[in-house]
Amino acid sequence: MQENLFDKKKKPSVTKHQLLGKYLRAWAIIIRKKFPRSDAWYVDAFAGEGKYRSGEKGSPLIAADLLREEQKTTCRFHVICIEKDKARARKLRQCEADLEGSIPFAVRQGEFVSELPWVLERIGSDPAFFFLDPLGFAGMPLAAIDQILTLPHKEVLVNFMWNAIQWWSKAPSSQRALTELMGTDAWRGLGGEDEWIDLYVRQLRATGSYVWGFRNKFPGTGAKRTLYYLVYATKVLIAFKIMKDVMFKQDTRRYFEPDLFEQMEFSEFVKEVHRRVRTAGALPRRDLLEFTLCETQHLDRHLRKALKQLQEAGRIIKEGPPQSPVYRGSGQSGSGNDAGLVQERAPASYGSSSSALAAPPFPRIKISYGNYECLDGTERTLVRRVGDGSIVKRFDRTPIPKKERDVVCPHFLELKWAYGCPYDCAWCYLKGTFRFSPKGPQPTVKRLDKVRRHTIAFLESDSQPELLNTGEIADSLMYESGRNSFVSFILPLFEAQNKHKVLLLSKSNRIDSLLSAPSHRQVVASFSLNARDVASKWETRAPAVSDRIKAAKALFDEGYEVRIRIDPLVPVPGWRQAYLRLLDEVFEDFRPARITLGSLRGLQSTINNCPDKTWVAYLSDTSGWGRRVDFGLRCDMFATLIEALRQQYDYATVALCKETLGLWATQGMDFRRIQCNCIL
């Protein structure tokens, strides 16, 4: 006999109901205080039978019992249950008798979408919490959730049933339901679980809501597969604070929230709070709370502790009433040289080495090492990261290629001094990488006292010689204007030693700081170029290709090692002549130390988040690094340029960027001897 869903409550439901109960209790207390003379509503949109046949209570009765206990003022709680199945709705109505009439309990038999207008008209502007817990994924359109969240004082907790979605996503009968669920048909062609939940969260955030949640796995020791995600959304900051705290306590094993911002240790968090107060001059606590909850892994209690520590140290002062304090920077924290170190635009100064908190002295920064198999077949002990890895970290997400479709990419070191880029190229993968950042891929500089300390810690380590790439998640020359020069900040650190080098990768032509540098033995300059027709269509905010080539020539004439990347190659009509003309322009002016070629490619997260998708029409192949140009066409493009370099310019120092092992083989190139842009 087949087991009924409501025979016995299983472990995933226990976890789900525990979280629901903990949040509802905190929610009810806040509602009683904030809305003492109002009605407040709990809406169970896929309510079920109300009670399991083994005697355990389902979510409607859990909520009703809890809200009844908290009904201690003139604020009156209501429960509305929606259930489309007639038999389940009938059993749910029978459960109403168990409540002894102590709390209004209404059961609506019908579809969630069809009953929602009645519910919203009944609730109006009263505070309400909606629990959407379907058996699958049908009948829960994003448009309905958007309709709820546009109203004041509303919150939604959604069960995003990943297990059902992955099983039914290919079924023709599920296509419409999935489009309604995601609020877009961009789900078609999505890859794994992360891309699905990323898209769903992005859609919810498009409503202007705060969004958080956690993942629940299948029960059983060692189980790793996801059963569902509980996704919470609201426009009420205090509610978001409570739910994040509840979820944090419920299960800290894995949140789906991407690590777009640094996972700050508490000491670093304190410094960042202080820096924000000093930079702004004065900040309301709400602004600090929003930063804490939305941009870090920390909670409100961590913010309170940080503020107390800063006040006791005399770094900040608190003004205003207790309900809405304003924090101001204290004059006791030394000179103002660090006030401009981190801004959303160009930083005021890179020259100061003082920290936001001058004392106590910084502890020794730990260097983590790892044993790596390299592309040439050797094994080496290399630096994995410095400290928490937020500044210096090895890019090691590409395993050693074994199969034809495996991607070739050496494990290089990143120096992540900033993120974002002002040039906004149509296909820029930063649009996907920073899709959850409030400012998207707009440039942001990290705390340069930390950049300095972590860089020096690496340079003083006993690691093997390395090239540190400053242009993987930012344009290395995007702030080259007067005293805002990143070059003036970073070059002296590398020129003070002779083992490691820094890579500056850019589409910029701002090179004055490089031309005036007293020495440049430890610097490699690399320019990203493209065919003129391609750049004029999809790289519209970047300097002209001819200006980039002039900048590269000027550095070459000054004795710099200059490399170029022609990436991405786009098979536009007339591509052959366009890219051969680009080679002529380059070699007419200078001879690059290396040339790295890359073809057009796009991760699904990038495609989803780029406004201009005209370039996507050129992608028809798939690989371990997103969608790509057709394999045969890629082979033709690479072969054309490589042959021209060999025949016309006697040039062979060429590598391919993030290309498959099979494609390397078609060009007769040995990936084990790779000399690409990002390594020494």
C-alpha positions as CSV (number, residue, x, y, z in Angstrom):
1,M,0.0,0.0,0.0
2,Q,1.4,3.4,-1.0
3,E,2.2,5.7,1.9
4,N,0.1,8.9,2.0
5,L,1.9,12.2,2.3
6,F,0.1,13.0,5.5
7,D,0.5,9.6,7.2
8,K,3.5,10.7,9.3
9,K,5.6,13.9,9.5
10,K,9.1,13.3,8.0
11,K,12.4,14.9,9.0
12,P,12.4,17.6,6.2
13,S,8.9,18.7,7.3
14,V,10.0,18.8,10.9
15,T,12.9,21.1,10.1
16,K,10.6,23.3,8.0
17,H,8.0,23.6,10.7
18,Q,10.6,24.3,13.4
19,L,11.9,27.3,11.4
20,L,8.3,28.4,10.7
21,G,7.4,28.3,14.4
22,K,10.5,30.1,15.6
23,Y,10.0,32.9,13.2
24,L,6.2,33.2,13.8
25,R,6.8,33.6,17.5
26,A,9.3,36.4,17.0
27,W,7.0,37.9,14.3
28,A,4.0,37.9,16.6
29,I,5.9,39.7,19.3
30,I,7.0,42.4,17.0
31,I,3.5,42.8,15.5
32,R,1.9,43.2,18.9
33,K,4.3,46.0,19.7
34,K,4.2,47.8,16.3
35,F,0.5,47.3,15.5
36,P,-1.2,47.1,18.9
37,R,-4.7,47.9,17.5
38,S,-4.5,46.2,14.2
39,D,-5.4,42.8,12.8
40,A,-2.5,40.6,11.6
41,W,-2.7,37.6,9.3
42,Y,-1.0,34.3,8.7
43,V,-1.9,32.8,5.3
44,D,-1.1,29.2,4.6
45,A,-1.4,29.0,0.8
46,F,-1.0,25.2,0.3
47,A,-2.3,24.2,3.7
48,G,-2.9,20.4,3.3
49,E,-4.9,18.5,5.9
50,G,-3.8,20.4,9.0
51,K,-2.8,17.3,10.9
52,Y,-0.9,14.2,10.1
53,R,-2.6,10.8,10.7
54,S,0.1,10.0,13.2
55,G,-1.1,12.9,15.3
56,E,1.5,15.6,14.5
57,K,0.3,19.0,13.6
58,G,0.8,20.5,10.2
59,S,1.7,24.1,9.5
60,P,-1.8,25.6,9.8
61,L,-2.3,24.2,13.4
62,I,1.2,25.0,14.4
63,A,0.7,28.6,13.4
64,A,-2.8,28.9,15.0
65,D,-1.6,27.5,18.3
66,L,1.4,29.7,18.4
67,L,-0.5,32.9,17.5
68,R,-3.2,32.1,20.0
69,E,-0.5,32.0,22.7
70,E,0.8,35.4,21.6
71,Q,-2.5,37.1,21.4
72,K,-2.0,39.3,24.5
73,T,-3.1,42.7,23.3
74,T,-5.9,44.3,21.3
75,C,-3.9,43.2,18.2
76,R,-5.9,40.2,16.8
77,F,-4.3,37.4,14.8
78,H,-6.1,35.6,12.0
79,V,-5.3,32.4,10.1
80,I,-6.4,31.8,6.5
81,C,-5.8,28.5,4.9
82,I,-6.0,27.8,1.1
83,E,-6.2,24.2,-0.1
84,K,-7.3,23.2,-3.6
85,D,-8.0,19.5,-2.8
86,K,-11.6,19.1,-1.6
87,A,-10.9,16.1,0.7
88,R,-7.9,17.8,2.3
89,A,-9.9,21.1,2.8
90,R,-12.7,19.1,4.5
91,K,-10.2,17.5,6.9
92,L,-8.7,20.9,7.5
93,R,-12.1,22.3,8.5
94,Q,-12.5,19.5,10.9
95,C,-9.3,20.6,12.6
96,E,-10.9,24.0,13.3
97,A,-12.8,22.4,16.2
98,D,-9.6,21.6,18.0
99,L,-8.9,25.4,18.2
100,E,-11.9,25.9,20.4
101,G,-12.8,29.1,18.6
102,S,-9.9,31.0,20.2
103,I,-8.5,32.4,17.0
104,P,-10.3,33.2,13.7
105,F,-9.5,30.3,11.3
106,A,-10.8,30.4,7.8
107,V,-10.5,27.6,5.2
108,R,-10.8,28.5,1.5
109,Q,-11.1,25.5,-0.9
110,G,-9.5,26.5,-4.3
111,E,-6.3,27.3,-6.2
112,F,-3.9,29.7,-4.5
113,V,-4.0,32.1,-7.5
114,S,-7.8,32.2,-7.7
115,E,-8.2,32.8,-4.0
116,L,-5.5,35.4,-3.7
117,P,-7.6,38.4,-4.7
118,W,-10.1,37.6,-2.0
119,V,-7.3,37.2,0.6
120,L,-5.6,40.5,-0.3
121,E,-8.9,42.4,-0.3
122,R,-9.6,41.0,3.2
123,I,-6.1,41.8,4.6
124,G,-5.6,45.2,3.0
125,S,-2.7,47.1,4.5
126,D,-2.6,44.9,7.7
127,P,0.6,43.1,8.4
128,A,0.6,39.5,6.9
129,F,2.9,36.5,6.6
130,F,2.4,34.2,3.7
131,F,3.7,30.6,3.8
132,L,3.8,29.0,0.3
133,D,4.5,25.3,0.7
134,P,3.3,23.4,-2.4
135,L,3.7,19.7,-3.0
136,G,5.6,20.5,-6.2
137,F,6.0,23.8,-8.0
138,A,2.8,24.3,-10.0
139,G,0.3,27.0,-9.0
140,M,2.8,29.3,-7.3
141,P,3.6,32.0,-10.0
142,L,6.1,34.7,-9.3
143,A,3.6,37.2,-10.4
144,A,1.4,36.3,-7.4
145,I,4.3,36.7,-5.0
146,D,5.1,40.0,-6.6
147,Q,1.5,41.1,-6.1
148,I,1.8,40.3,-2.4
149,L,5.1,42.0,-1.9
150,T,3.9,45.3,-3.5
151,L,1.5,45.7,-0.6
152,P,2.8,47.2,2.8
153,H,3.9,45.0,5.7
154,K,3.9,41.8,3.8
155,E,6.3,38.8,4.0
156,V,6.6,35.6,2.1
157,L,8.3,32.3,2.9
158,V,8.4,30.0,-0.2
159,N,9.3,26.4,-0.4
160,F,11.3,26.2,-3.7
161,M,10.9,22.5,-4.4
162,W,14.2,21.8,-6.2
163,N,13.8,18.0,-6.2
164,A,10.5,18.3,-8.1
165,I,11.8,20.9,-10.4
166,Q,14.9,18.9,-11.5
167,W,12.7,15.8,-12.2
168,W,10.1,17.6,-14.2
169,S,11.9,20.5,-15.9
170,K,12.2,18.5,-19.2
171,A,8.6,17.4,-19.3
172,P,6.5,19.3,-21.9
173,S,3.5,19.4,-19.5
174,S,5.7,21.4,-17.0
175,Q,6.9,24.2,-19.2
176,R,4.2,26.6,-18.5
177,A,4.2,26.0,-14.7
178,L,8.0,26.6,-14.6
179,T,7.8,29.8,-16.6
180,E,5.1,31.0,-14.2
181,L,7.1,29.9,-11.2
182,M,10.3,31.7,-12.3
183,G,8.5,34.7,-13.8
184,T,10.5,34.4,-17.0
185,D,11.4,31.8,-19.6
186,A,15.1,32.4,-19.0
187,W,15.0,29.1,-17.0
188,R,15.2,27.3,-20.3
189,G,18.8,26.1,-20.8
190,L,19.8,26.6,-17.2
191,G,22.4,24.2,-15.9
192,G,22.6,23.0,-12.3
193,E,20.9,23.7,-9.1
194,D,22.9,26.9,-8.3
195,E,21.8,28.6,-11.6
196,W,18.1,27.8,-10.9
197,I,18.1,29.2,-7.3
198,D,20.2,32.2,-8.5
199,L,17.6,33.1,-11.1
200,Y,14.8,32.7,-8.6
201,V,16.4,34.9,-6.0
202,R,17.3,37.5,-8.6
203,Q,13.6,37.6,-9.7
204,L,12.5,38.1,-6.2
205,R,15.0,40.8,-5.6
206,A,13.8,42.6,-8.7
207,T,10.6,43.4,-6.6
208,G,12.8,45.5,-4.3
209,S,12.7,42.9,-1.6
210,Y,15.3,41.6,0.9
211,V,15.9,37.9,0.2
212,W,17.5,35.2,2.3
213,G,17.1,31.5,2.8
214,F,18.6,28.1,3.4
215,R,18.9,24.7,1.8
216,N,17.4,21.5,3.2
217,K,18.9,18.2,2.1
218,F,17.4,14.7,1.8
219,P,17.4,13.0,5.2
220,G,19.9,10.3,5.9
221,T,23.6,10.2,6.9
222,G,25.9,11.5,4.3
223,A,23.1,12.7,2.0
224,K,24.1,15.6,-0.2
225,R,21.2,16.1,-2.6
226,T,19.0,19.1,-2.1
227,L,15.3,18.4,-1.4
228,Y,14.2,22.1,-1.2
229,Y,15.1,25.6,-0.5
230,L,13.2,27.8,1.9
231,V,13.3,31.3,0.4
232,Y,12.2,34.3,2.4
233,A,11.4,37.7,0.9
234,T,10.1,41.0,2.4
235,K,10.5,44.8,2.1
236,V,10.5,45.2,5.9
237,L,14.0,45.4,7.2
238,I,13.1,44.5,10.8
239,A,11.4,41.3,9.6
240,F,14.4,40.5,7.4
241,K,16.6,40.9,10.5
242,I,14.5,38.4,12.5
243,M,14.3,35.8,9.7
244,K,18.0,35.9,9.0
245,D,18.7,35.4,12.7
246,V,16.2,32.5,12.8
247,M,17.7,30.8,9.7
248,F,21.2,31.3,11.0
249,K,20.4,29.5,14.3
250,Q,18.4,26.8,12.5
251,D,21.1,25.5,10.3
252,T,24.5,27.0,9.6
253,R,25.7,24.2,7.3
254,R,25.0,25.9,4.0
255,Y,23.1,29.0,2.9
256,F,22.5,29.5,-0.7
257,E,23.4,33.2,-0.4
258,P,26.4,33.6,-2.7
259,D,29.7,34.9,-1.4
260,L,29.6,38.1,-3.4
261,F,31.0,40.1,-0.5
262,E,33.9,39.2,1.8
263,Q,33.2,36.7,4.5
264,M,34.6,39.1,7.1
265,E,36.1,38.0,10.3
266,F,34.6,40.0,13.2
267,S,37.7,42.2,13.6
268,E,37.5,43.1,9.9
269,F,33.7,43.7,10.2
270,V,34.4,46.2,13.1
271,K,36.9,48.1,10.9
272,E,34.4,48.2,8.0
273,V,31.6,49.6,10.2
274,H,34.0,52.2,11.5
275,R,35.2,53.1,8.0
276,R,31.6,53.6,6.8
277,V,30.8,55.9,9.6
278,R,34.0,58.0,9.0
279,T,33.6,58.1,5.3
280,A,30.0,59.3,5.5
281,G,30.6,61.6,8.4
282,A,27.5,60.3,10.1
283,L,25.3,57.2,9.6
284,P,21.9,56.2,11.0
285,R,21.9,52.8,12.6
286,R,19.4,51.6,9.9
287,D,22.0,52.1,7.2
288,L,24.6,50.2,9.2
289,L,22.0,47.4,9.8
290,E,21.1,47.2,6.1
291,F,24.8,46.9,5.2
292,T,25.3,44.2,7.9
293,L,22.4,42.1,6.9
294,C,22.6,42.4,3.1
295,E,26.3,42.6,2.4
296,T,27.9,40.3,5.1
297,Q,27.3,37.1,6.8
298,H,26.9,38.9,10.1
299,L,23.7,39.5,12.2
300,D,22.3,42.4,14.1
301,R,23.9,41.2,17.3
302,H,27.3,41.3,15.7
303,L,26.6,45.0,14.7
304,R,25.6,45.8,18.3
305,K,28.8,44.3,19.5
306,A,30.9,46.2,16.9
307,L,29.2,49.5,17.7
308,K,29.7,49.0,21.4
309,Q,33.4,48.2,20.9
310,L,33.9,51.2,18.7
311,Q,32.2,53.5,21.2
312,E,34.2,52.2,24.1
313,A,37.4,52.7,22.1
314,G,36.4,56.3,21.4
315,R,36.2,55.7,17.6
316,I,32.6,56.8,17.2
317,I,29.9,58.6,19.2
318,K,26.2,58.0,19.2
319,E,23.7,60.8,18.9
320,G,19.9,61.0,18.6
321,P,17.1,59.1,20.3
322,P,17.6,55.4,21.2
323,Q,15.1,54.4,18.5
324,S,17.0,56.0,15.6
325,P,20.6,56.7,16.7
326,V,23.1,58.4,14.4
327,Y,26.7,57.4,14.7
328,R,29.5,59.9,14.0
329,G,33.2,59.4,13.6
330,S,35.3,60.5,16.5
331,G,38.2,62.9,16.1
332,Q,40.2,60.5,18.4
333,S,40.9,58.1,15.6
334,G,43.8,59.8,14.1
335,S,44.2,61.7,10.8
336,G,41.6,61.6,8.1
337,N,43.9,59.9,5.5
338,D,41.9,56.7,5.7
339,A,38.5,58.3,5.2
340,G,38.6,58.0,1.5
341,L,40.1,54.5,1.2
342,V,36.9,52.8,0.2
343,Q,34.2,54.5,-1.8
344,E,31.8,53.4,-4.5
345,R,33.6,55.7,-6.9
346,A,37.3,56.4,-7.2
347,P,39.1,56.3,-3.8
348,A,40.4,59.6,-2.5
349,S,43.8,58.2,-1.7
350,Y,45.7,55.0,-1.9
351,G,48.7,56.3,-0.1
352,S,47.8,55.8,3.5
353,S,48.8,52.6,5.2
354,S,47.0,53.4,8.5
355,S,44.2,51.1,9.4
356,A,40.7,52.2,10.4
357,L,41.6,51.0,13.9
358,A,45.2,52.0,14.6
359,A,45.6,49.7,17.6
360,P,46.0,46.9,18.5
361,P,48.8,45.8,16.1
362,F,47.6,43.5,13.3
363,P,48.2,39.8,14.0
364,R,50.4,37.8,11.8
365,I,48.6,36.8,8.6
366,K,48.5,33.1,7.9
367,I,49.7,31.8,4.5
368,S,47.8,28.6,3.4
369,Y,49.6,26.2,1.1
370,G,48.3,23.3,-1.0
371,N,49.8,20.5,-3.1
372,Y,48.8,21.1,-6.8
373,E,49.1,19.0,-9.9
374,C,50.2,21.3,-12.6
375,L,49.4,21.3,-16.3
376,D,53.0,20.1,-17.1
377,G,52.5,17.0,-15.0
378,T,54.6,18.1,-12.1
379,E,53.3,18.5,-8.5
380,R,54.1,21.7,-6.6
381,T,53.4,23.1,-3.2
382,L,51.8,26.5,-3.9
383,V,50.1,29.3,-2.0
384,R,46.4,28.6,-1.8
385,R,45.4,31.8,-0.1
386,V,46.6,34.6,2.2
387,G,44.5,35.0,5.3
388,D,40.8,34.7,4.6
389,G,41.4,34.6,0.8
390,S,39.5,37.8,0.2
391,I,42.6,39.6,-1.2
392,V,45.1,37.0,-2.4
393,K,43.7,33.6,-3.5
394,R,44.5,31.0,-6.1
395,F,42.1,30.5,-8.9
396,D,42.0,26.7,-8.9
397,R,38.4,25.9,-10.0
398,T,39.6,24.1,-13.2
399,P,40.8,20.5,-12.6
400,I,43.6,19.1,-14.7
401,P,42.0,18.3,-18.1
402,K,41.6,14.6,-18.9
403,K,38.7,14.5,-21.5
404,E,38.2,16.4,-24.7
405,R,35.6,18.7,-23.3
406,D,37.6,19.6,-20.2
407,V,38.7,23.2,-20.0
408,V,42.4,24.1,-19.9
409,C,43.3,26.8,-17.4
410,P,46.3,27.0,-15.1
411,H,45.9,27.7,-11.4
412,F,47.0,31.3,-11.1
413,L,47.0,33.8,-8.2
414,E,44.5,36.6,-8.0
415,L,45.1,39.9,-6.2
416,K,41.6,41.0,-5.6
417,W,42.0,44.7,-4.7
418,A,38.6,45.7,-6.1
419,Y,35.7,44.3,-8.0
420,G,33.6,45.7,-10.9
421,C,34.4,47.5,-14.1
422,P,33.3,50.9,-15.5
423,Y,33.4,49.7,-19.2
424,D,30.2,47.6,-19.0
425,C,31.0,45.3,-22.0
426,A,27.9,43.5,-23.2
427,W,29.2,40.0,-22.4
428,C,31.2,40.8,-19.2
429,Y,30.9,37.9,-16.9
430,L,30.9,40.3,-13.9
431,K,27.3,41.0,-14.7
432,G,26.6,37.4,-13.6
433,T,29.2,37.2,-10.8
434,F,27.9,40.3,-9.1
435,R,24.2,39.9,-9.9
436,F,23.2,40.0,-6.3
437,S,25.3,43.1,-5.4
438,P,23.1,46.1,-4.8
439,K,25.3,48.0,-7.3
440,G,25.9,45.2,-9.7
441,P,29.3,45.3,-11.4
442,Q,29.9,48.9,-10.7
443,P,33.5,49.4,-9.5
444,T,34.2,49.1,-5.7
445,V,37.6,49.2,-4.1
446,K,38.3,47.0,-1.1
447,R,39.9,48.2,2.1
448,L,43.4,49.1,0.9
449,D,44.9,48.8,4.4
450,K,44.0,45.1,4.1
451,V,45.1,44.9,0.5
452,R,48.5,46.2,1.5
453,R,48.9,43.9,4.5
454,H,47.9,40.8,2.6
455,T,50.0,41.6,-0.4
456,I,53.1,42.3,1.8
457,A,52.5,39.0,3.7
458,F,52.6,37.1,0.4
459,L,55.6,38.9,-0.9
460,E,57.5,38.2,2.3
461,S,56.5,34.5,2.3
462,D,58.8,31.7,1.1
463,S,56.5,30.9,-1.9
464,Q,57.7,30.1,-5.4
465,P,57.8,33.0,-7.9
466,E,54.3,33.9,-9.0
467,L,52.5,36.4,-11.1
468,L,49.5,38.0,-9.2
469,N,46.6,39.0,-11.5
470,T,44.9,42.2,-10.5
471,G,42.5,42.2,-13.4
472,E,40.3,39.1,-13.0
473,I,37.3,40.7,-11.3
474,A,38.2,44.4,-12.0
475,D,40.0,46.5,-14.6
476,S,43.5,47.1,-13.3
477,L,43.7,50.6,-14.7
478,M,40.2,51.9,-14.0
479,Y,41.3,54.4,-11.4
480,E,44.4,55.9,-13.0
481,S,43.7,59.6,-12.4
482,G,46.1,61.7,-10.3
483,R,46.4,60.7,-6.7
484,N,43.7,58.0,-7.2
485,S,46.2,55.8,-9.0
486,F,46.1,52.1,-8.0
487,V,49.4,51.7,-9.9
488,S,51.1,54.2,-7.6
489,F,49.8,52.2,-4.7
490,I,50.7,48.7,-5.8
491,L,53.9,49.1,-7.8
492,P,56.2,50.1,-4.9
493,L,55.2,47.0,-3.0
494,F,56.4,44.7,-5.9
495,E,59.4,46.8,-6.9
496,A,60.7,46.4,-3.3
497,Q,61.4,42.7,-4.1
498,N,62.6,40.7,-7.1
499,K,60.8,37.4,-6.9
500,H,57.1,38.0,-7.7
501,K,55.4,40.1,-10.4
502,V,52.1,41.9,-10.7
503,L,49.9,41.6,-13.8
504,L,47.9,44.7,-14.8
505,L,45.1,43.7,-17.2
506,S,43.0,46.4,-18.8
507,K,40.9,47.9,-21.6
508,S,42.1,51.4,-20.4
509,N,44.6,53.7,-22.0
510,R,45.4,55.6,-18.8
511,I,49.1,54.8,-18.4
512,D,50.6,58.1,-17.0
513,S,51.4,56.5,-13.6
514,L,53.1,53.6,-15.4
515,L,55.2,55.9,-17.6
516,S,56.3,58.0,-14.6
517,A,57.1,55.0,-12.4
518,P,60.8,55.0,-11.3
519,S,61.1,51.3,-12.0
520,H,59.0,48.5,-13.4
521,R,61.0,45.3,-13.3
522,Q,58.2,43.4,-11.5
523,V,55.3,44.5,-13.7
524,V,53.6,42.9,-16.6
525,A,51.1,45.1,-18.6
526,S,48.4,43.3,-20.6
527,F,45.8,44.9,-22.9
528,S,42.5,43.3,-23.9
529,L,41.8,44.0,-27.6
530,N,39.2,43.2,-30.1
531,A,38.3,43.8,-33.8
532,R,37.1,47.3,-34.3
533,D,33.6,46.4,-35.5
534,V,33.2,44.1,-32.5
535,A,34.4,46.6,-30.0
536,S,32.3,49.4,-31.4
537,K,29.1,47.3,-31.0
538,W,29.7,45.5,-27.7
539,E,32.5,47.4,-25.9
540,T,31.0,50.9,-26.3
541,R,32.2,52.4,-23.0
542,A,35.8,51.3,-23.3
543,P,38.5,53.4,-25.0
544,A,38.9,52.8,-28.7
545,V,41.0,49.8,-29.7
546,S,43.4,52.1,-31.5
547,D,44.0,54.0,-28.2
548,R,44.6,50.8,-26.3
549,I,47.2,49.8,-28.9
550,K,48.9,53.2,-28.6
551,A,49.0,52.8,-24.8
552,A,50.5,49.3,-25.2
553,K,53.2,50.7,-27.6
554,A,54.1,53.5,-25.3
555,L,54.7,51.0,-22.5
556,F,56.6,48.7,-24.8
557,D,58.9,51.6,-25.8
558,E,59.5,52.2,-22.1
559,G,60.8,48.7,-21.6
560,Y,57.7,47.1,-20.1
561,E,56.7,43.5,-20.7
562,V,53.5,43.9,-22.7
563,R,51.1,41.1,-23.4
564,I,47.8,41.2,-25.3
565,R,44.5,39.3,-25.1
566,I,42.3,39.1,-28.1
567,D,39.2,37.9,-26.3
568,P,36.5,37.2,-27.1
569,L,36.7,36.3,-30.8
570,V,33.3,36.8,-32.2
571,P,32.3,35.3,-35.6
572,V,30.6,38.4,-37.0
573,P,30.3,38.7,-40.8
574,G,33.7,39.4,-42.1
575,W,35.4,38.2,-39.0
576,R,38.4,36.8,-40.8
577,Q,39.4,40.2,-42.3
578,A,38.6,42.1,-39.1
579,Y,40.8,40.0,-36.9
580,L,43.7,39.8,-39.4
581,R,43.5,43.6,-39.6
582,L,43.8,43.8,-35.8
583,L,47.0,41.7,-35.9
584,D,48.4,44.1,-38.5
585,E,47.7,47.1,-36.3
586,V,49.3,45.5,-33.3
587,F,52.5,44.3,-35.0
588,E,52.9,47.6,-36.9
589,D,53.4,49.3,-33.5
590,F,55.1,46.7,-31.3
591,R,55.8,43.0,-30.7
592,P,53.8,41.6,-27.7
593,A,55.6,39.3,-25.3
594,R,52.6,36.9,-25.4
595,I,49.3,36.7,-27.1
596,T,46.3,34.9,-25.6
597,L,43.3,34.1,-27.7
598,G,39.8,33.4,-26.4
599,S,36.5,32.8,-28.1
600,L,33.1,34.2,-27.2
601,R,31.5,32.3,-24.3
602,G,28.9,33.0,-21.7
603,L,27.9,31.4,-18.4
604,Q,24.1,31.2,-18.0
605,S,24.2,33.7,-15.1
606,T,26.0,36.2,-17.3
607,I,23.4,35.7,-20.1
608,N,20.5,36.1,-17.7
609,N,21.9,39.4,-16.4
610,C,23.1,41.2,-19.5
611,P,20.6,43.7,-21.0
612,D,22.2,43.4,-24.5
613,K,21.9,39.8,-25.5
614,T,22.5,40.2,-29.2
615,W,25.9,38.4,-28.9
616,V,24.2,35.3,-27.5
617,A,23.0,34.5,-31.0
618,Y,26.6,33.4,-31.8
619,L,26.6,30.7,-29.0
620,S,25.5,27.2,-30.0
621,D,27.8,24.9,-28.2
622,T,28.1,23.9,-24.5
623,S,31.2,23.1,-22.5
624,G,32.5,23.1,-19.0
625,W,32.7,26.9,-19.1
626,G,29.3,27.9,-20.3
627,R,27.8,28.3,-23.8
628,R,30.2,28.8,-26.7
629,V,30.6,29.4,-30.4
630,D,30.2,26.2,-32.5
631,F,33.3,24.0,-32.1
632,G,34.2,23.8,-35.8
633,L,33.9,27.6,-36.1
634,R,36.1,28.1,-33.1
635,C,38.7,25.8,-34.6
636,D,38.6,27.9,-37.8
637,M,39.0,31.2,-36.0
638,F,41.9,30.1,-33.9
639,A,43.6,28.4,-36.8
640,T,43.3,31.5,-38.9
641,L,45.0,33.8,-36.4
642,I,47.6,31.3,-35.3
643,E,48.6,30.6,-38.9
644,A,48.8,34.3,-39.7
645,L,51.0,34.9,-36.6
646,R,53.4,32.1,-37.7
647,Q,53.5,32.9,-41.4
648,Q,53.5,36.7,-41.4
649,Y,55.2,37.6,-38.1
650,D,57.2,34.5,-37.2
651,Y,55.3,34.5,-33.9
652,A,54.5,31.4,-31.8
653,T,54.1,32.5,-28.2
654,V,50.3,31.9,-28.4
655,A,47.9,30.4,-25.8
656,L,44.2,29.8,-25.7
657,C,42.1,31.0,-22.8
658,K,39.7,28.6,-21.1
659,E,39.4,26.4,-24.1
660,T,38.8,22.7,-24.2
661,L,41.4,20.0,-24.4
662,G,40.0,18.9,-27.7
663,L,40.3,22.3,-29.3
664,W,44.0,22.6,-28.2
665,A,44.6,19.3,-30.0
666,T,43.0,20.5,-33.2
667,Q,45.6,23.4,-33.3
668,G,48.5,21.0,-32.8
669,M,49.3,22.9,-29.5
670,D,50.6,21.3,-26.3
671,F,48.6,22.6,-23.4
672,R,51.3,21.3,-21.0
673,R,53.6,24.0,-22.2
674,I,51.1,26.8,-21.9
675,Q,52.4,30.4,-21.8
676,C,49.2,32.3,-21.3
677,N,48.3,35.7,-19.9
678,C,47.9,34.9,-16.2
679,I,51.1,33.1,-15.3
680,L,54.8,33.9,-15.3
